[in-house]
């Protein structure tokens, strides 16, 4: 049984903003587990353009991964390297809408705090990243989505150790 005092911290934002680095760092500092981004595993060997069904599959994978790892959380905190909100943002952008099963889960699955990673880092090429010229657009989308959820969040800026320090300092447990 998961402690009801468990705090869930989600690290989110546009592509190439240091989400995974921040999530792993926070989990280490807080002495807990980090739920990785399922989409990275899913897309790693995908040899075609992904589809709406792939997005739904990634949604289910992210939820299952989080549910599986929540029981390993320590110190009453779980760090999540992204959430299913990423699936909504990609579905809306690429396919013009998001399946109801995803939007329903977004409404019911709560996170206590979000770190929205700023776009002040230089772009790093990665075969799983698609839109280097649209980071500003996606930053706006992320703010809009978090505000629609009435989510508690802080934008994290800075380069290198400064960014990591800013992320740690933003957490109020």
C-alpha positions as CSV (number, residue, x, y, z in Angstrom):
1,X,0.0,0.0,0.0
2,X,1.3,3.4,-0.9
3,X,1.5,6.0,1.8
4,X,-1.1,8.7,1.2
5,X,1.4,11.3,2.2
6,X,3.4,10.4,-0.9
7,X,4.4,13.5,-2.9
8,X,4.6,13.1,-6.7
9,X,7.0,15.5,-8.5
10,X,6.8,15.6,-12.3
11,X,9.6,16.9,-14.5
12,X,8.1,18.2,-17.7
13,X,8.7,20.6,-20.7
14,X,9.7,20.9,-24.3
15,X,12.3,18.6,-26.0
16,X,16.0,19.0,-25.0
17,X,15.5,20.9,-21.8
18,X,17.2,18.5,-19.4
19,X,14.2,16.7,-18.0
20,X,15.8,13.3,-17.6
21,X,18.9,14.7,-16.1
22,X,16.9,16.7,-13.6
23,X,14.6,13.8,-12.7
24,X,17.5,11.5,-12.0
25,X,19.3,14.2,-10.0
26,X,16.3,15.0,-7.9
27,X,15.6,11.3,-7.2
28,X,19.2,10.9,-6.1
29,X,19.1,14.0,-3.9
30,X,15.7,13.0,-2.4
31,X,16.7,9.4,-1.9
32,X,13.9,7.9,-4.0
33,X,13.1,6.3,-7.3
34,X,12.8,8.0,-10.6
35,X,10.0,6.9,-13.0
36,X,11.7,7.1,-16.5
37,X,10.1,8.3,-19.7
38,X,8.5,5.2,-21.2
39,X,8.3,6.8,-24.7
40,X,12.1,6.6,-25.0
41,X,12.0,2.8,-24.6
42,X,9.0,2.5,-26.9
43,X,10.4,4.6,-29.7
44,X,14.0,3.4,-29.5
45,X,13.5,0.6,-32.0
46,X,10.4,2.0,-33.9
47,X,11.3,1.8,-37.6
48,X,8.5,3.9,-38.8
49,X,6.7,7.2,-38.1
50,X,4.7,6.8,-34.9
51,X,0.9,6.9,-35.0
52,X,-1.9,7.9,-32.8
53,X,-2.1,4.3,-31.6
54,X,1.6,4.5,-30.7
55,X,0.9,7.6,-28.6
56,X,-1.9,5.6,-26.8
57,X,0.5,2.7,-26.3
58,X,3.0,5.1,-24.8
59,X,0.3,6.5,-22.5
60,X,-0.5,3.1,-21.2
61,X,3.2,2.3,-20.8
62,X,3.9,5.5,-18.8
63,X,1.0,4.9,-16.5
64,X,2.0,1.2,-16.0
65,X,5.6,2.2,-15.3
66,X,4.6,4.8,-12.8
67,X,2.2,2.4,-11.1
68,X,4.9,-0.3,-10.9
69,X,7.5,1.9,-9.5
70,X,5.4,3.9,-7.0
71,X,5.8,1.1,-4.5
72,X,9.6,1.6,-4.6
73,X,9.3,5.3,-3.6
74,X,11.2,6.2,-0.5
75,X,11.1,9.2,1.8
76,X,7.4,9.8,0.8
77,X,8.4,11.2,-2.7
78,X,8.2,9.9,-6.2
79,X,10.0,11.7,-9.1
80,X,8.5,11.3,-12.6
81,X,10.5,12.0,-15.7
82,X,7.4,13.3,-17.6
83,X,3.8,12.3,-17.3
84,X,1.0,11.3,-19.7
85,X,0.4,15.1,-20.2
86,X,3.3,14.7,-22.8
87,X,1.1,12.3,-24.7
88,X,-1.7,14.8,-24.8
89,X,0.6,17.6,-26.1
90,X,1.9,15.3,-28.8
91,X,-1.5,14.0,-29.8
92,X,-2.9,17.5,-30.0
93,X,0.0,18.7,-32.1
94,X,0.5,15.7,-34.4
95,X,-3.1,14.3,-34.7
96,X,-5.3,17.3,-33.9
97,X,-6.7,15.8,-30.7
98,X,-6.3,13.4,-27.8
99,X,-8.2,10.2,-27.1
100,X,-10.6,10.4,-24.2
101,X,-8.9,7.6,-22.2
102,X,-5.8,9.9,-22.0
103,X,-7.6,13.1,-21.1
104,X,-9.7,11.2,-18.4
105,X,-6.6,9.9,-16.8
106,X,-4.9,13.3,-16.8
107,X,-7.9,14.7,-14.9
108,X,-7.7,11.9,-12.3
109,X,-4.0,11.3,-11.8
110,X,-2.6,14.0,-9.7
111,X,0.9,15.3,-9.2
112,X,1.8,17.5,-6.3
113,X,4.4,19.7,-8.1
114,X,5.7,20.1,-11.6
115,X,9.1,21.4,-12.6
116,X,8.7,22.9,-16.0
117,X,12.1,22.9,-17.7
118,X,12.9,26.1,-19.5
119,X,14.2,26.3,-23.1
120,X,17.4,28.2,-22.2
121,X,19.6,25.1,-22.8
122,X,21.1,24.6,-26.2
123,X,19.4,22.0,-28.4
124,X,21.0,18.6,-28.4
125,X,20.3,16.4,-31.4
126,X,18.8,13.0,-30.6
127,X,17.0,10.6,-33.0
128,X,13.9,10.8,-30.7
129,X,13.6,14.6,-30.9
130,X,11.6,16.2,-33.6
131,X,11.0,20.0,-33.3
132,X,14.2,22.0,-32.6
133,X,12.6,25.2,-34.1
134,X,9.4,24.9,-32.0
135,X,10.6,24.9,-28.5
136,X,9.2,28.3,-27.8
137,X,5.8,27.2,-29.1
138,X,5.9,24.0,-26.9
139,X,6.9,26.0,-23.8
140,X,3.8,28.1,-24.3
141,X,1.7,24.9,-24.7
142,X,3.2,23.4,-21.5
143,X,2.3,26.5,-19.5
144,X,-1.2,26.5,-20.9
145,X,-1.7,22.8,-20.1
146,X,-0.4,23.1,-16.6
147,X,-2.5,26.2,-16.0
148,X,-5.6,24.3,-17.3
149,X,-4.9,21.7,-14.6
150,X,-4.5,24.4,-12.0
151,X,-1.1,22.7,-11.4
152,X,1.4,23.9,-8.9
153,X,4.6,24.4,-11.0
154,X,7.8,26.4,-11.2
155,X,9.9,27.1,-14.3
156,X,13.5,25.9,-13.9
157,X,16.2,27.8,-15.8
158,X,20.0,27.8,-15.7
159,X,22.9,25.9,-17.2
160,X,24.6,22.8,-15.7
161,X,24.9,22.7,-11.9
162,X,23.0,25.9,-11.6
163,X,20.0,24.3,-13.2
164,X,20.2,21.3,-11.0
165,X,20.5,23.5,-7.9
166,X,17.5,25.6,-9.0
167,X,15.4,22.4,-9.4
168,X,16.3,21.1,-6.0
169,X,15.6,24.5,-4.4
170,X,12.2,24.7,-6.1
171,X,11.0,21.5,-4.3
172,X,9.2,22.2,-1.0
173,X,8.5,19.0,0.8
